[in-house]
Amino acid sequence: MSGIQLDHIAIAVPRIADAPPYLMGVLGGAPSFGMSADVFRFGQWEFDGGGRIEVLEPRGDDGFLHRFLAARGAGIHHVTFKVPGLRETRARATALGYGVVGYSATVPRWKEAFLHPKDALGIVVQIVESPDEPPRGHWRKPPPMPADPPAPVRLLGLRMTAHAIERARRQWSTLLGGAESVEGGLHVFRWPASPLRIAVEIEPTADEGPTRIDVAPVSRPVAGLGVPAPGLGTVFAEAR
């Protein structure tokens, strides 16, 4: 399973224009890439070390983001993994008991499928086969960006809860090839080609799913850590 990487973490919001004041103006992210699709618009910001956050905004009157926001409000929506072969990963997921939905190969250089959050520890997992990196700086009609942003923080990755470590290992290691270590009571999964990780807390009675985005300790004041960021519904918090 070599070559699999955690590509980015995605947040769903009602308005993408609400993202730059915090992602760029507070956390120092650099706008990287953005465009519109049929029922959504998205943009990405890159941080120290190469970790990226994607923000999605619904378009039109219906679609998956409208349903997500109506049910949960703004917050972490999915993680995206790039894999060498989508067919092989889909087969492995099916053999492990996952339902694989939303398969699309209409764009040969961006083949994708999804694990539904009901199967995937409470989060959408996007699995992509694509040889391309997004063209940095390519963003038509970006939202207003703050002037003179601070130095970027470094993102460590996603923090999640799971009912049992076996469930986390099946998803992040057996299916997606993450290397596990235990650090301070957390089960941490890493991918050699990715600057981001997934850290799992085992909570047998809590809801499974994402809880926050971990940020490396910072040497400058950063407002709003530890509480939901304005407009993003997502907690960013310092961790090691």
Phi and psi in degrees as GROMACS dihedral restraints (atoms count N, CA, C in turn):
[ dihedral_restraints ]
;  ai    aj    ak    al  type     phi  dphi    fc
    3     4     5     6     1   -66.8    20    10
    4     5     6     7     1   152.8    20    10
    6     7     8     9     1    94.4    20    10
    7     8     9    10     1    -6.2    20    10
    9    10    11    12     1   -78.2    20    10
   10    11    12    13     1   138.5    20    10
   12    13    14    15     1  -141.5    20    10
   13    14    15    16     1   145.0    20    10
   15    16    17    18     1   -78.3    20    10
   16    17    18    19     1   113.4    20    10
   18    19    20    21     1   -87.0    20    10
   19    20    21    22     1   -48.5    20    10
   21    22    23    24     1  -164.1    20    10
   22    23    24    25     1   167.6    20    10
   24    25    26    27     1  -111.4    20    10
   25    26    27    28     1   135.7    20    10
   27    28    29    30     1  -117.0    20    10
   28    29    30    31     1   140.4    20    10
   30    31    32    33     1  -119.3    20    10
   31    32    33    34     1   135.0    20    10
   33    34    35    36     1   -98.5    20    10
   34    35    36    37     1   134.9    20    10
   36    37    38    39     1  -140.6    20    10
   37    38    39    40     1   157.2    20    10
   39    40    41    42     1   -68.0    20    10
   40    41    42    43     1   -33.7    20    10
   42    43    44    45     1  -137.6    20    10
   43    44    45    46     1   119.1    20    10
   45    46    47    48     1   -65.0    20    10
   46    47    48    49     1   -23.0    20    10
   48    49    50    51     1   -64.7    20    10
   49    50    51    52     1   -17.3    20    10
   51    52    53    54     1   -81.6    20    10
   52    53    54    55     1    -7.9    20    10
   54    55    56    57     1   -81.5    20    10
   55    56    57    58     1   -44.4    20    10
   57    58    59    60     1   -58.5    20    10
   58    59    60    61     1   -36.3    20    10
   60    61    62    63     1   -57.3    20    10
   61    62    63    64     1   -33.5    20    10
   63    64    65    66     1   -95.5    20    10
   64    65    66    67     1   -50.9    20    10
   66    67    68    69     1   -61.5    20    10
   67    68    69    70     1   -36.8    20    10
   69    70    71    72     1  -101.5    20    10
   70    71    72    73     1   -47.6    20    10
   72    73    74    75     1   -72.1    20    10
   73    74    75    76     1   -26.6    20    10
   75    76    77    78     1  -108.3    20    10
   76    77    78    79     1   -49.7    20    10
   78    79    80    81     1   -87.2    20    10
   79    80    81    82     1   -12.7    20    10
   81    82    83    84     1    81.0    20    10
   82    83    84    85     1    14.8    20    10
   84    85    86    87     1   -63.1    20    10
   85    86    87    88     1   148.6    20    10
   87    88    89    90     1  -101.0    20    10
   88    89    90    91     1   130.0    20    10
   90    91    92    93     1   -60.3    20    10
   91    92    93    94     1   131.3    20    10
   93    94    95    96     1  -115.2    20    10
   94    95    96    97     1   -47.0    20    10
   96    97    98    99     1  -165.4    20    10
   97    98    99   100     1   143.6    20    10
   99   100   101   102     1  -163.9    20    10
  100   101   102   103     1   156.2    20    10
  102   103   104   105     1  -169.3    20    10
  103   104   105   106     1   176.1    20    10
  105   106   107   108     1  -110.9    20    10
  106   107   108   109     1   144.0    20    10
  108   109   110   111     1  -117.2    20    10
  109   110   111   112     1  -165.1    20    10
  111   112   113   114     1   -67.6    20    10
  112   113   114   115     1   -50.3    20    10
  114   115   116   117     1  -116.5    20    10
  115   116   117   118     1    12.9    20    10
  117   118   119   120     1  -155.7    20    10
  118   119   120   121     1   164.4    20    10
  120   121   122   123     1  -126.0    20    10
  121   122   123   124     1   145.4    20    10
  123   124   125   126     1  -142.8    20    10
  124   125   126   127     1   158.9    20    10
  126   127   128   129     1  -145.9    20    10
  127   128   129   130     1   153.9    20    10
  129   130   131   132     1  -123.8    20    10
  130   131   132   133     1   145.3    20    10
  132   133   134   135     1  -122.1    20    10
  133   134   135   136     1   139.0    20    10
  135   136   137   138     1  -110.5    20    10
  136   137   138   139     1   144.7    20    10
  138   139   140   141     1  -121.6    20    10
  139   140   141   142     1   175.8    20    10
  141   142   143   144     1   -53.2    20    10
  142   143   144   145     1   131.7    20    10
  144   145   146   147     1    89.6    20    10
  145   146   147   148     1    -9.9    20    10
  147   148   149   150     1   101.7    20    10
  148   149   150   151     1    -4.1    20    10
  150   151   152   153     1   -65.9    20    10
  151   152   153   154     1   139.7    20    10
  153   154   155   156     1  -123.9    20    10
  154   155   156   157     1   142.8    20    10
  156   157   158   159     1  -112.2    20    10
  157   158   159   160     1   131.5    20    10
  159   160   161   162     1  -107.1    20    10
  160   161   162   163     1   140.2    20    10
  162   163   164   165     1  -121.3    20    10
  163   164   165   166     1   130.2    20    10
  165   166   167   168     1  -115.6    20    10
  166   167   168   169     1   138.3    20    10
  168   169   170   171     1  -125.0    20    10
  169   170   171   172     1   134.3    20    10
  171   172   173   174     1   -70.8    20    10
  172   173   174   175     1   150.2    20    10
  174   175   176   177     1  -121.2    20    10
  175   176   177   178     1   152.1    20    10
  177   178   179   180     1    76.6    20    10
  178   179   180   181     1  -165.5    20    10
  180   181   182   183     1  -102.5    20    10
  181   182   183   184     1    -8.7    20    10
  183   184   185   186     1  -150.0    20    10
  184   185   186   187     1   164.2    20    10
  186   187   188   189     1   143.1    20    10
  187   188   189   190     1   174.5    20    10
  189   190   191   192     1   -64.1    20    10
  190   191   192   193     1   -33.3    20    10
  192   193   194   195     1   -71.5    20    10
  193   194   195   196     1   -37.9    20    10
  195   196   197   198     1   -57.7    20    10
  196   197   198   199     1   -43.3    20    10
  198   199   200   201     1   -67.4    20    10
  199   200   201   202     1   -41.8    20    10
  201   202   203   204     1   -63.0    20    10
  202   203   204   205     1   -48.1    20    10
  204   205   206   207     1   -66.1    20    10
  205   206   207   208     1   -36.0    20    10
  207   208   209   210     1   -65.9    20    10
  208   209   210   211     1   -35.3    20    10
  210   211   212   213     1   -84.0    20    10
  211   212   213   214     1   -36.5    20    10
  213   214   215   216     1  -124.2    20    10
  214   215   216   217     1   -18.8    20    10
  216   217   218   219     1    79.2    20    10
  217   218   219   220     1   179.2    20    10
  219   220   221   222     1   -60.2    20    10
  220   221   222   223     1   142.8    20    10
  222   223   224   225     1   165.3    20    10
  223   224   225   226     1  -174.2    20    10
  225   226   227   228     1   -64.3    20    10
  226   227   228   229     1   126.9    20    10
  228   229   230   231     1  -105.6    20    10
  229   230   231   232     1   -48.7    20    10
  231   232   233   234     1  -156.0    20    10
  232   233   234   235     1   167.8    20    10
  234   235   236   237     1  -119.3    20    10
  235   236   237   238     1   145.4    20    10
  237   238   239   240     1  -114.6    20    10
  238   239   240   241     1   128.9    20    10
  240   241   242   243     1  -114.3    20    10
  241   242   243   244     1   134.8    20    10
  243   244   245   246     1   -95.8    20    10
  244   245   246   247     1   134.2    20    10
  246   247   248   249     1  -127.3    20    10
  247   248   249   250     1   152.2    20    10
  249   250   251   252     1   -65.4    20    10
  250   251   252   253     1   -34.0    20    10
  252   253   254   255     1  -143.0    20    10
  253   254   255   256     1   115.5    20    10
  255   256   257   258     1   -68.7    20    10
  256   257   258   259     1   -37.8    20    10
  258   259   260   261     1   -59.0    20    10
  259   260   261   262     1   -46.0    20    10
  261   262   263   264     1   -65.3    20    10
  262   263   264   265     1   -39.3    20    10
  264   265   266   267     1   -69.1    20    10
  265   266   267   268     1   -39.2    20    10
  267   268   269   270     1   -61.4    20    10
  268   269   270   271     1   -43.4    20    10
  270   271   272   273     1   -63.2    20    10
  271   272   273   274     1   -40.8    20    10
  273   274   275   276     1   -65.7    20    10
  274   275   276   277     1   -41.2    20    10
  276   277   278   279     1   -62.4    20    10
  277   278   279   280     1   -44.5    20    10
  279   280   281   282     1   -62.5    20    10
  280   281   282   283     1   -42.1    20    10
  282   283   284   285     1   -63.7    20    10
  283   284   285   286     1   -28.1    20    10
  285   286   287   288     1   -86.2    20    10
  286   287   288   289     1    -0.8    20    10
  288   289   290   291     1    96.0    20    10
  289   290   291   292     1     9.5    20    10
  291   292   293   294     1   -83.7    20    10
  292   293   294   295     1   142.7    20    10
  294   295   296   297     1   -85.0    20    10
  295   296   297   298     1   125.1    20    10
  297   298   299   300     1  -104.2    20    10
  298   299   300   301     1   123.7    20    10
  300   301   302   303     1  -124.7    20    10
  301   302   303   304     1   167.3    20    10
  303   304   305   306     1    64.9    20    10
  304   305   306   307     1    27.4    20    10
  306   307   308   309     1   -64.5    20    10
  307   308   309   310     1   133.4    20    10
  309   310   311   312     1  -147.2    20    10
  310   311   312   313     1   129.4    20    10
  312   313   314   315     1  -127.7    20    10
  313   314   315   316     1    24.7    20    10
  315   316   317   318     1   -67.9    20    10
  316   317   318   319     1   -27.9    20    10
  318   319   320   321     1  -104.4    20    10
  319   320   321   322     1   105.0    20    10
  321   322   323   324     1   -55.9    20    10
  322   323   324   325     1   -29.8    20    10
  324   325   326   327     1   -94.0    20    10
  325   326   327   328     1    10.8    20    10
  327   328   329   330     1  -151.5    20    10
  328   329   330   331     1    79.3    20    10
  330   331   332   333     1   -91.3    20    10
  331   332   333   334     1   136.1    20    10
  333   334   335   336     1  -143.7    20    10
  334   335   336   337     1   158.2    20    10
  336   337   338   339     1  -153.6    20    10
  337   338   339   340     1   168.2    20    10
  339   340   341   342     1  -135.0    20    10
  340   341   342   343     1   147.3    20    10
  342   343   344   345     1   -98.0    20    10
  343   344   345   346     1   129.5    20    10
  345   346   347   348     1   -71.6    20    10
  346   347   348   349     1   142.7    20    10
  348   349   350   351     1   -59.8    20    10
  349   350   351   352     1   -25.2    20    10
  351   352   353   354     1   -64.0    20    10
  352   353   354   355     1   -28.5    20    10
  354   355   356   357     1   -94.0    20    10
  355   356   357   358     1   -24.1    20    10
  357   358   359   360     1  -114.4    20    10
  358   359   360   361     1    48.8    20    10
  360   361   362   363     1    60.3    20    10
  361   362   363   364     1    32.6    20    10
  363   364   365   366     1    81.1    20    10
  364   365   366   367     1    15.6    20    10
  366   367   368   369     1  -140.9    20    10
  367   368   369   370     1   144.0    20    10
  369   370   371   372     1   -69.6    20    10
  370   371   372   373     1   133.5    20    10
  372   373   374   375     1  -116.5    20    10
  373   374   375   376     1   115.1    20    10
  375   376   377   378     1   -92.4    20    10
  376   377   378   379     1   128.1    20    10
  378   379   380   381     1  -115.6    20    10
  379   380   381   382     1   124.4    20    10
  381   382   383   384     1  -128.5    20    10
  382   383   384   385     1   137.3    20    10
  384   385   386   387     1  -109.7    20    10
  385   386   387   388     1   110.9    20    10
  387   388   389   390     1  -153.5    20    10
  388   389   390   391     1   128.1    20    10
  390   391   392   393     1   -81.3    20    10
  391   392   393   394     1    -7.5    20    10
  393   394   395   396     1   -99.7    20    10
  394   395   396   397     1   147.5    20    10
  396   397   398   399     1   -92.8    20    10
  397   398   399   400     1   146.3    20    10
  399   400   401   402     1   -62.0    20    10
  400   401   402   403     1   142.3    20    10
  402   403   404   405     1   -73.0    20    10
  403   404   405   406     1   100.7    20    10
  405   406   407   408     1   -57.4    20    10
  406   407   408   409     1   136.9    20    10
  408   409   410   411     1    87.5    20    10
  409   410   411   412     1    -5.6    20    10
  411   412   413   414     1   -89.9    20    10
  412   413   414   415     1   103.7    20    10
  414   415   416   417     1  -153.4    20    10
  415   416   417   418     1   103.6    20    10
  417   418   419   420     1   -79.4    20    10
  418   419   420   421     1   131.8    20    10
  420   421   422   423     1    52.9    20    10
  421   422   423   424     1    58.0    20    10
  423   424   425   426     1   -69.4    20    10
  424   425   426   427     1   158.2    20    10
  426   427   428   429     1   -69.0    20    10
  427   428   429   430     1   163.6    20    10
  429   430   431   432     1   -57.0    20    10
  430   431   432   433     1   135.6    20    10
  432   433   434   435     1  -111.9    20    10
  433   434   435   436     1   141.1    20    10
  435   436   437   438     1   -64.6    20    10
  436   437   438   439     1   146.6    20    10
  438   439   440   441     1   -84.5    20    10
  439   440   441   442     1   150.3    20    10
  441   442   443   444     1    51.8    20    10
  442   443   444   445     1    58.1    20    10
  444   445   446   447     1   -68.2    20    10
  445   446   447   448     1   157.7    20    10
  447   448   449   450     1   -74.7    20    10
  448   449   450   451     1   176.4    20    10
  450   451   452   453     1   -62.3    20    10
  451   452   453   454     1   142.8    20    10
  453   454   455   456     1   -71.9    20    10
  454   455   456   457     1   143.3    20    10
  456   457   458   459     1   -77.7    20    10
  457   458   459   460     1   170.1    20    10
  459   460   461   462     1  -106.6    20    10
  460   461   462   463     1   125.4    20    10
  462   463   464   465     1   -83.2    20    10
  463   464   465   466     1   132.8    20    10
  465   466   467   468     1   -88.1    20    10
  466   467   468   469     1   -38.7    20    10
  468   469   470   471     1   145.0    20    10
  469   470   471   472     1  -157.2    20    10
  471   472   473   474     1   -97.9    20    10
  472   473   474   475     1   138.4    20    10
  474   475   476   477     1  -105.4    20    10
  475   476   477   478     1   134.5    20    10
  477   478   479   480     1  -137.6    20    10
  478   479   480   481     1   165.5    20    10
  480   481   482   483     1  -114.7    20    10
  481   482   483   484     1   150.1    20    10
  483   484   485   486     1  -143.1    20    10
  484   485   486   487     1   152.1    20    10
  486   487   488   489     1   -71.7    20    10
  487   488   489   490     1   -31.2    20    10
  489   490   491   492     1  -150.5    20    10
  490   491   492   493     1   148.6    20    10
  492   493   494   495     1   -64.8    20    10
  493   494   495   496     1   -30.0    20    10
  495   496   497   498     1   -61.2    20    10
  496   497   498   499     1   -36.5    20    10
  498   499   500   501     1   -67.5    20    10
  499   500   501   502     1   -41.0    20    10
  501   502   503   504     1   -66.7    20    10
  502   503   504   505     1   -41.1    20    10
  504   505   506   507     1   -65.7    20    10
  505   506   507   508     1   -39.4    20    10
  507   508   509   510     1   -58.6    20    10
  508   509   510   511     1   -40.4    20    10
  510   511   512   513     1   -81.5    20    10
  511   512   513   514     1   -53.9    20    10
  513   514   515   516     1   -85.4    20    10
  514   515   516   517     1   -24.9    20    10
  516   517   518   519     1  -106.5    20    10
  517   518   519   520     1   -59.0    20    10
  519   520   521   522     1   -63.2    20    10
  520   521   522   523     1   -45.0    20    10
  522   523   524   525     1   -80.6    20    10
  523   524   525   526     1   -47.3    20    10
  525   526   527   528     1  -111.3    20    10
  526   527   528   529     1     7.3    20    10
  528   529   530   531     1    76.5    20    10
  529   530   531   532     1    15.9    20    10
  531   532   533   534     1   -70.8    20    10
  532   533   534   535     1   144.1    20    10
  534   535   536   537     1   -90.4    20    10
  535   536   537   538     1   125.9    20    10
  537   538   539   540     1   -96.1    20    10
  538   539   540   541     1   140.5    20    10
  540   541   542   543     1  -138.2    20    10
  541   542   543   544     1   158.6    20    10
  543   544   545   546     1  -110.4    20    10
  544   545   546   547     1   121.2    20    10
  546   547   548   549     1  -135.4    20    10
  547   548   549   550     1   110.5    20    10
  549   550   551   552     1    58.9    20    10
  550   551   552   553     1    36.4    20    10
  552   553   554   555     1    86.6    20    10
  553   554   555   556     1    -7.1    20    10
  555   556   557   558     1   -95.7    20    10
  556   557   558   559     1   144.4    20    10
  558   559   560   561     1   -96.3    20    10
  559   560   561   562     1   111.1    20    10
  561   562   563   564     1  -107.4    20    10
  562   563   564   565     1   129.1    20    10
  564   565   566   567     1  -113.8    20    10
  565   566   567   568     1   130.1    20    10
  567   568   569   570     1  -129.3    20    10
  568   569   570   571     1   155.7    20    10
  570   571   572   573     1  -126.7    20    10
  571   572   573   574     1   127.3    20    10
  573   574   575   576     1   -55.5    20    10
  574   575   576   577     1   -33.7    20    10
  576   577   578   579     1   -87.9    20    10
  577   578   579   580     1     1.3    20    10
  579   580   581   582     1  -117.4    20    10
  580   581   582   583     1   140.6    20    10
  582   583   584   585     1   -79.9    20    10
  583   584   585   586     1    -6.8    20    10
  585   586   587   588     1  -105.4    20    10
  586   587   588   589     1   153.9    20    10
  588   589   590   591     1  -129.5    20    10
  589   590   591   592     1   171.9    20    10
  591   592   593   594     1  -124.9    20    10
  592   593   594   595     1   123.3    20    10
  594   595   596   597     1  -111.7    20    10
  595   596   597   598     1   126.5    20    10
  597   598   599   600     1  -114.5    20    10
  598   599   600   601     1   128.9    20    10
  600   601   602   603     1   -98.4    20    10
  601   602   603   604     1   133.3    20    10
  603   604   605   606     1   -90.3    20    10
  604   605   606   607     1   115.5    20    10
  606   607   608   609     1  -134.6    20    10
  607   608   609   610     1    93.4    20    10
  609   610   611   612     1   -59.4    20    10
  610   611   612   613     1   -25.5    20    10
  612   613   614   615     1  -108.8    20    10
  613   614   615   616     1    -4.8    20    10
  615   616   617   618     1   -86.3    20    10
  616   617   618   619     1   161.9    20    10
  618   619   620   621     1   -66.3    20    10
  619   620   621   622     1   136.4    20    10
  621   622   623   624     1   -76.9    20    10
  622   623   624   625     1   146.2    20    10
  624   625   626   627     1   146.3    20    10
  625   626   627   628     1   179.4    20    10
  627   628   629   630     1   -73.3    20    10
  628   629   630   631     1   142.7    20    10
  630   631   632   633     1  -117.4    20    10
  631   632   633   634     1   -28.8    20    10
  633   634   635   636     1  -170.1    20    10
  634   635   636   637     1   173.4    20    10
  636   637   638   639     1  -111.9    20    10
  637   638   639   640     1   124.1    20    10
  639   640   641   642     1   -83.0    20    10
  640   641   642   643     1   136.6    20    10
  642   643   644   645     1  -117.7    20    10
  643   644   645   646     1   138.5    20    10
  645   646   647   648     1   -64.7    20    10
  646   647   648   649     1   151.0    20    10
  648   649   650   651     1   -50.6    20    10
  649   650   651   652     1   136.1    20    10
  651   652   653   654     1  -110.8    20    10
  652   653   654   655     1   152.8    20    10
  654   655   656   657     1  -101.7    20    10
  655   656   657   658     1     4.7    20    10
  657   658   659   660     1  -129.9    20    10
  658   659   660   661     1   160.2    20    10
  660   661   662   663     1   -64.1    20    10
  661   662   663   664     1   132.8    20    10
  663   664   665   666     1  -128.3    20    10
  664   665   666   667     1   118.2    20    10
  666   667   668   669     1   -74.7    20    10
  667   668   669   670     1   146.2    20    10
  669   670   671   672     1    78.4    20    10
  670   671   672   673     1    12.0    20    10
  672   673   674   675     1   -70.5    20    10
  673   674   675   676     1   140.1    20    10
  675   676   677   678     1    90.9    20    10
  676   677   678   679     1    -5.4    20    10
  678   679   680   681     1  -132.2    20    10
  679   680   681   682     1   159.1    20    10
  681   682   683   684     1   -57.6    20    10
  682   683   684   685     1   129.7    20    10
  684   685   686   687     1   -69.0    20    10
  685   686   687   688     1   138.7    20    10
  687   688   689   690     1   -55.8    20    10
  688   689   690   691     1   129.8    20    10
  690   691   692   693     1    80.0    20    10
  691   692   693   694     1   -13.3    20    10
  693   694   695   696     1  -108.7    20    10
  694   695   696   697     1   -19.2    20    10
  696   697   698   699     1    59.0    20    10
  697   698   699   700     1    23.4    20    10
  699   700   701   702     1  -128.9    20    10
  700   701   702   703     1   134.4    20    10
  702   703   704   705     1   -88.9    20    10
  703   704   705   706     1   128.9    20    10
  705   706   707   708     1  -108.6    20    10
  706   707   708   709     1   130.9    20    10
  708   709   710   711     1  -144.1    20    10
  709   710   711   712     1   148.7    20    10
  711   712   713   714     1   -70.4    20    10
  712   713   714   715     1   142.6    20    10
  714   715   716   717     1  -153.2    20    10
  715   716   717   718     1   175.6    20    10
